[in-house]
Amino acid sequence: MPSRRRRREATVPDEVAPKRSRTQTPSKDTATEFSKKRCLTWFQEYSGPDDDCLGPEGMEKFCEDIGVEPENIVMLSLAFKLNAKRMGFFTAEEWMKGMTELQCDTITKLQNRLDYLRALLSDPTCFKNIYRFAFDFARDKDQRSMDIETAKAMLSLVLGKNWPLFSSFHQFLEQAKYKVINKDQWCNILEFSRAIQSDLSNYDEDGAWPVMLDEFVEWLKDQRGVSGESGMPT
């Protein structure tokens, strides 16, 4: 998930820590039963013994330990399972409740659950829930909408690799007047990406899409007209 800290620009890699071979004997670590005490001690390695919130510095170390970049979408899936309220932070309550559900109280156990967390993103219903969660997770809590820069980063994370029109939509947002995206717009972007063909052949001008998406279609048609293309986006 995008980090709020100022740090070096990084792409969103697909790779995580090397997977254990199926023929490899499970380690003693994974064979032990879940322990809430061990889980809390693990949390405190990143938060400090007297702090009930894991912040950006602890998050960076946590990601390093499990072998996942903070910008990797699997971190959004984990935040969803922890029902985290604030990007870049996990509270002790969120950690304990979520990790108990995942039955993870060590680094190795969580690494062995990464494939499960990634699989949630491949399930249409689960992905829709994670996508909707991402809006409230990433927005400033004193604002009802998400600022456009955060929205572009989050859309790149959740739709960038799976929506053929994402590159065009990103270009549209770059030149559009929008400074924020509200939740209705956010949810409809996902529905639009699933319903409308890349050539816009099934787009209905009388449909109930938000004005933003109607403007995107008009902009995209103009772009294709200028480039002399009528099919796939530029």
N, C-alpha and C positions, 0 to 999 in steps of 0.2 A: 504494500500500500504506500502511496506517496507520503514522504516524510515532510513534516513542517519545519524541520531543522534545515539551516543552510548548509548544504554539503555538496560534494562534487556531483555533477550530473551523471546519471547512470541509466542505462537502458533497463527494460524489464526482462530479465533472463528467464528462461523456462527451466533451467537446470536447478536441481537441489543437490544435497549431499548424496554421494554414491549410494545406490540401493543395495541392501543386503541380498546375497544370492538366496534363491529359494532352497537350495540344498544346504545352506549354512545353518549350523545348529544355533538356535536362539540363544542370545547371551543371557547370563544370569540376571542382568538388569531387567530384561523384558519378561522374565519368568516370574518375577516377584509380584505379589499382589499390590494393588493400589494403596497408597498410604497418604492420608490427608496431611499428616505431619511432615512427611517427606516433600509433598507438593508445596506446602507453605514455606518450608526451608528453601526449596528451589526458587520460589518467587522472591524470597528475600535476598537471594544472590544478586538480583537485578535491581531491587527497590531499596535495599538497605534494611537492617533489622527493625528500625523504628518508623518506617514509612509504609503507608498502606496503598501507595500508588507507584507503579512502574512507569517512569517517564522516558523521554527520548533517548537519553544516554543509556539507560538500562535496556531499552528496546533495541538499540543498535548492537549491544553485546549479546542480547538474547538471540537476535537474528544470526549473528556471527556464529554462535554456539550451535544452533540447529542447522546451519549451512544454507540459509535462505536470505536473499537480499530483501531489505525492507520494502522495496518497490515491487516485489514479486506478488502476483495476484493471490497466491496461496495464503499470504498473510491477511488478506481481506477475508478469505474464507475462515481463517482461524479467528479473526476478530468477530465475525458473525457468530461462530459457535460459542465464543465467550460473551456474546451480546455486549460488546464494548461500546461505550457511549461517546468516546472521544478519540480521534485519530492520534496515534503516537503514544497512547497511554493505556495501561491496563490497571484497574484497581484490584486490590486483593480479593474483594468479593467476586468480581468478574472472573478473575483467574481461577479461584477455587471452585466456583460453580461450573465453569466451562471445562476445566481440566478434569474435574471429577466425572463429568459426562463423557469426556474422551478417554477416561481412565489413564491419564498421563501424569506421572509425577517425576519424570526424568527426561533429559535430553533425548536419549535413545528411544524411549517410548513415543515421544512426539514425532521424532523422525520417522518412525514406523507407521505413523498415522497420516503422514503427508499425502500419500496416494489417496487415502480416503477423503481428505480435505480437498484435494484437486478434483476428485470424482464428483463432489457436490457441484462444481462449476460446470460439469458436463450434463447434469440433469436439468432439463428445462425449467421445472418447477422450482427446484432448489436455487438455480441461478437467478430466477426472477426475484426470489426472496432476498438473495444476497445483493442483487442490484438495487433493490429498493432500500435495503439496509444501508448501502453505501452512501446514499444521499444524506441521511441524518447523521451518519458516522463522520462524514467529512466536512459538513458545513459548520461554520461558526455557530456556537450554541445561542448566541444573542441575536442571530439572524434567522429568518424563516426561509430564506433562499440561500443558494450556494453561489459564491462569487465565481465569475466566469473562468478565471485561471485555474482554480481548484476543479471546477467542472470539466474543463478540457483535459486536465491530468487524469481525473477519475474515469472519464469516458474512454480515454486512451487505454487505461488499464483494463476496463471491463468489456469494451467493444472493439478495441483497436485491431485485434487479430481475427475477429469473426464476422465483422460487418463490412462487406465489400465497399459500401459507400462512406465508410468512416473517414477516409482521407479527405474526401470532398466535403463532408460535414465539418471536419476540423477547419478546413480552409474557409468555409462559410462563416464559422464562428470567429475566425481571426479578423474578418473584415466587417462583421455585423455590428450593430449598435448595442447589442446585449451586454450588460455588465454583470448580470446574475441570471441564474436558472432556477425556477421554482420547482416544487416537487411534481406538479402536474406535467410540466414540460419534460422533466427528467424521466418520469414513468412512460410518457408517450414516445420518447426517443427510442426506448427499448422496443415498444410495440411496433413502431414504424420500421425499425431495423429488421424485425421478424416478418412483417406483413408485406412490405413493399419491395417489388423486384428491383434489381439494380438498374434496369432500363426504364423504370418508372411506368411500365406499361399498365400496371394495375392500380396506379394512383388515381384516386377520385377527387377531383377539385371540390366537390360538394361534401367530402368526408368531414368528419368531426375532429380533424387534427388541429393542434394548437397553431396559432398564427406563425410561430417560429418555424414550424416544419413546412407550412405552406410557402413561406418565404424562401426556405432552403430549396424546395423543389423548383420554384421560379428562378432562383439564382443558378441552380445546377443546369436547368434547361438553357439559360442564357450562356453559361460557360460552354456547354456542348455546342451551341449554335455558333459561338465565336470560333471554336476550334474546328468546326466542321464535322463534329462527331455526333452521332445520334444514338449510339449504343452505350458502351461502358463508360464510366466516368473518366475524366482526365486525371 
